[in-house]
């Protein structure tokens, strides 16, 4: 049976709404935009156009997947981040607006004119953090570390897609373990796993059931990796170098207590758009030894 764009969207939105998907109409439109490879304006201008059968069947299949809770980003295979499109799949976390703020804060400390400014992205995932910094700072170089080989392969594809693959290297590593001892960086940045295990059951099904657990939670204690970063980063950070970490909505007090004032200057704990303390900015004090 032939269906117009408007009719197909209405049916899809009803299906998604019934299954508990928020912003069902918006989600349905995003899936149809992906199927047709058009923009939102096209759907509005051509709302009475009839979808051909292959397009309609593909759209219906994607709507059914979304109705089960599968994130739209994994269905379409991409997520926009800091004005650029990044490939994503279930091997990596879906980039979020909070992490754009992590990049924004990092860029305050990455000079535009310093050649070979070095960045280390711990837990790089899709590579969106390091790749975005390199796109914004054409003289910088980076290393992306991740415990997941599959994530690193995807990050490599994203680096190539954004034309920075000659300035970034990736290594499979549990935090810094794969790095040579003499390696040092001007800035280390991380969006580590920070969801404590007891919170996982209450997360949205899209996150709980589909995003990689290893990138979401370090276990019972949500700041386990933060503790490691505060200690281990010292050996790989140049004097007066910066460490930036994204943290959970309720972790700022605990993280503040972990910061050793003998080795770190706490520059800021910057808020997110909801004014929740989210981005920890630290500077290694001079003459500090790990």
Buried (B, 14 or more C-beta within 10 A) or exposed (E): EEBBBBBBBBBBBEBBBEBEBEEBBBBBBBBBBBBBEBEEEBBEEBEEEBBEEEBBEBBBEBBBBBBEBBBBBBBBEBBEBBEBEBBBBBBBBBBBEBBBBBBBBBBEBBEEEEEEBBBBBBBBBBBBBBBBBBBBBEBBBBBBBBBBEEBBEBBBBBBEBBEBBEBBBBBEBEBBEBBEEEEBBBBBBBBBBBBBBEBEEEBEEBBBEBBBEBBBBBEEBBBBBBBBBBEBBBBBBBEEBBBBBBBBEEBBEBBEEBBEEEBBBBBBBBEBEEEBBBBBBBBBBEEBEE
